[in-house]
Amino acid sequence: MPSPLCAPDRVRRVACIGAGVIGGGWVAHFLARGYDVTAWDPAPDAETKLRRLVDAAWPALEQLGLAEGASPDRLTLTATLEEAVAEAEFVQESAPEKLELKRSLLAQLDAAAPAGAVIASSTSGYPMTDMQTEATDPGRLLVGHPFNPPYLIPLVEVAGGEKTDPAAVEWASAFYKAAGKSVITMDRELPGFIANRLQEALWREALHMVANGEATVKDIDDSITEGPGLRWAFMGPCLTFALAGGEGGMGHMLDHFGPSLKSPWTRLEAPELDDSLRTAMVDGCDEAAAGRSIAQLVAERDQGVINVLRATGRLPEQRNEGGDK
């Protein structure tokens, strides 16, 4: 990998390739952090949908706090991929999860982006080793895995492939931190990375319970939002379990509860996602929505995360113009 175009905290122009839910969320995040953003998506209505997404996200971003000079007006959509990355100092790719598409697209981006510009993929599970096979300079290709919506959820998991230059991973991690993200830099590849593997285990167990008639969709969601989820907002499962050991911490917890690991409390093999299970999940979610539209649910979710961040001290409380709370 050639020398980076600039230091991670000196980046001014970011290119976002793919402008769907994830790509559009990245666009909104980078705009709110004060970057100039060029975007490209092959869909004929991409610009209309992207600008609508940014407008919908902006009220939440204003609450989070905008960087100086941040504005939706700093977004430019281009007619070609090549135009989008021509002057980019960092590239975020967010194409659909299709391996062959990722391979060819990353190769195109490698050919078109300025030498030294790091290129990150928003893949949810593919190792970069599997995606960088067609690129001329695979050393600058890496994974920058966000969580939906990227403009609101802080975490991004960074991981290189077998041919990724470690310096590119280090640079990208520093860039994401400068761009306001919370970063986990992985020192090895792991399909699905960290958070998705944990989410997947919970998701599979939920599907088993619905498929077997053991719990409803609402029961499952309530069991998290009214239970462990309240703790997980500020303390992860490992430290939470350590507290279950009292003064003895994790050691006592493992000694005391370790035998239960052999109990039939979970089924990690995925159930058959047949029509019956699919219908049960869809109907259950419709029932849980209780007539609220997707837009209403998104707004509620965004505000809820902001409230949790503020309540747990990770976001300053809002003050009025007079300086009072």
N, C-alpha and C positions, 0 to 999 in steps of 0.2 A: 504494500500500500504506500503510495507517495505521501509526502508530508501533508497534513491536514491544511485546508484552506485558511483556517483561522483557529484561534483558541475557542474552546467550547462556550465560554461566556461572551464571546464576541460575535456570535452568529446573528445575522440580521435577516436573512432570507431562507425560508424553509419551503420545500416543495412537498405537496401531499398528492400521492398518486392513488386514485380510488377515492370516491367521495360518497360512499354509502354511510351507514350508521356509524361504523368505526372511523373510516376516513374523514367523514364530516365532523365527527367529534374531535378528532385531532386538529382539524382546521380551526374549529372554534377555540380550542385550547391555545394553539399557537397565536391566533389573533389576539386573544385576551392577554397573552404575555408580551404583546408589543412587537411581534415579528411581522414582516411582510411575508405573505403566503401566496404561492402560486399553486394552483390545483388543476388536475386533469382527471377526467373520467369519461369513458367512451359512451355512456348512456346519453341519448339525445336530450333528455330533460334534466341532466345532471346539475346544471347551473341553477335552475329554478329550485330544485329540491335542496341543494346545498345552501343556498342563501336563506331559504326558509328554515333549515335546521339551525343555522348560525343565529338568525333572528330569535328563534325559540329558546336557544341556549343563553342568549345575552343577559337576560334578567338575572339568571343564576350566577353568571360570571361576574356581573356587577356586584352582587353580594359577596362573592369570594374576594373581590378586589382586583381591579384592572391595572395592568402595568401602564406606565406613562406613555401616552401616545397610542394606546391600544384602540383599534377601531375596525369594524367590519369592512370599512372602505379600503383597508389594506389587503383585501383579498382580490386576486386576479385569476380568472379561469382562462385556460389556454386551449387552443384548438388541437394541439398535439402534445404527446408525452415529451418530446424533445424540447419544445418551447418551455414546458413547465419546469424542467430541471436545468435549463441552460445556464442559469446564474445562481442555482441553489447551493447553499453551503451545507445543507443537510437534507436528506430525502427520506420521507416516511411513506412506505408502500402499504396499502390496505386493500389489496384485491381479494376476491372470494377465495375460500379455502379449497383450491384445486391445485395439486402439486405440479402438474405440467404447466399450468398457467403461471404459477409462482416462478418456476424455473425460467420460462421464456421471458417473463416480464422483468425479473431481476437482471437477466442478461441484457435486455434492452436498456434498462436504467443504467447499468454499468457502462454500456457503450455511449450513452448520451450525457451522463452527468459529468461535471468538471472533475478532473483528476484530483484525488484527495478528499472529495466529498464523501462522507460516510452515508451508507444506504441501509435503512433498517426496515424490517418486515414486521407487520402487525399480526403475523400468524398466531393462531391460537394453540397450535400443537406440533407443527412440522419442525423438525430440527433443521437448522441452517445448513448442515452438512448435506441434507437431501435436496436443498433448494439452490445451492450455489454452484451446481455442477456445470452450468452452461456459461458462466460469466468468465470474462477474460481476466478480471481482477477480483477474484473472490475474497481477497484479503480485507476489503472494505465492506463486505456484506455481513450483517448480523441480525439477530432478532431483537425487536423492541416491542414486547407484548404488552398491550394496554388492557384496561378493563372498562366495560361499557357503563356510562359514557366517558370517554377519555378526558373530556373537559372538566369532569367532576370527581372521578375516582383517582386518587393520587398515584396508585401503584403502576409501575412498568417494570417488567422482568427483561433483563438484557442478557443475551447469550450469544456467543459466537459459534461457528462451525469448525470443522477440522482445518479448513483453509483460511479461517478468519485471522487477521493479524490481531494479537492481543492488544496492541496499541489502539486499534479501532474500537474495541470493546471498552477500553478505559476512557477513550475520548467520548464515546456515546453516553456512557454512564455519567460523565461530568456534564455533558450537554443537557441531558434530561433533568439533572438536578438544577442546573442553571435555569431551565425552562419550568421549574416549579413542580417537578414530579418527585415521588418517593421511589427510589430505585433499589431493586435487588439485582446485583450482578452475579450471575451464576458462573461457577468455575468449571462446569461440565454440562454437556447437553443432556436433557431429560425430556422425552416426549411428553407434551402437555405442560412442561415446566413445573412450577410448584403449586401455585394457587389453583390452576385448572384441575390438577390431579386431585386436590382436596375437594374442590367443588364437585368433581365427577363422582367421587365416592359417595357423597351425600345425595347427589342426584339419582344415582342408580338405586340406592336404598329407598328413596322416595318413590321411584317408579315401581319397585317390587311391592311396596305396601299398598299402592293404589291398585296394582294388577291383582293382588290377592284379596282385596276388599278389607284390608287391615286398618286403613286410615283414609280419610278424604283429603283432597288437595288443600282445603282450608285447615284441616287438622295439622297437616305437615307444615304449612306456612306459619300457622300460629305457634307451633312448637318451637320455631326458630325466633320469630319476631318477639314473642312473649317470654322466651327463655334464653338459650345460649347466645342468640344473636345480640342481645343487649350487652353481654360481656365481650363478645368478639369485636364490637365496635372500637374497643380500646385495649383489649388484652387478648392475645391469641390463645388457641386451644392448649398449647403446651404449658404456658404459664398459668392458665386457668386451672388446669388439672393439677399443677404443682400445689396450688392453694388448697386443693381438696385433701392434701396430705397434712394440713395444719402446719405446726412448727417443724415437722419432719420433712416438709416439702415434697418434691417429686419422688425422692427415695422411699418415703413412707407410703406415698400414694401407690407406687408400683408394687411395693411389698404387700399392701393391703388389697388393692384392686386388681393386681396382675392376673390372678387366676381367672377373673371374669373374661379375659381375652379369649379363653377357650369356650366361652358360652356362645350359644347361637344367636348373637345379637345383631349380626350383619350378614349380608349376602353381597359380596363384591362382584359376582358375575352379573353382567347386564341381563335384564329380563328381555323376553321377546317383545319388541315394540310393534305389536299387532294392532289391527284396527280398533279392537275393543279398548286397549290401553290408551291408544292415541285419543279416542273419543272421550274417555274418562278424564284425561288430562286437559283437553281443550274445554270440555263442558265445565269441569271444575274451576278452571281459570276464569271462564265467562261468569260463573256464579260468584266467584270471589270478587270480580270487578264490579259487580252490582250496578251495572249500567254506566259506569264511568268509561269514557273514551280512552284510547291509548294516549292521546295528548294530555288528558287530565291525569292519568296515572303517571306519566313521565314528569309532569310538573310536581305532583305529590312526592314522587321519589326524589327528585332533585332537592326539593325543599327539606325533605326528611334527612337526606345526607348532610346538607348544610347545617341543619339543626344539631345533628349528632356531632359533627365536627366542632361546632361552636360550643356545645355542651361539654365536650371532653377536652376543651382548651386548645384544640389544634387550629382554631380560627378565632381571631379577636371578635369580641362582641361589638355589634354595630353601635355607633354613637351618632347623635344628631349633630347638626351644624354648630350648636352651642357647646358641644363637647360632653354633654350628659348622655348617659345610657338611655 
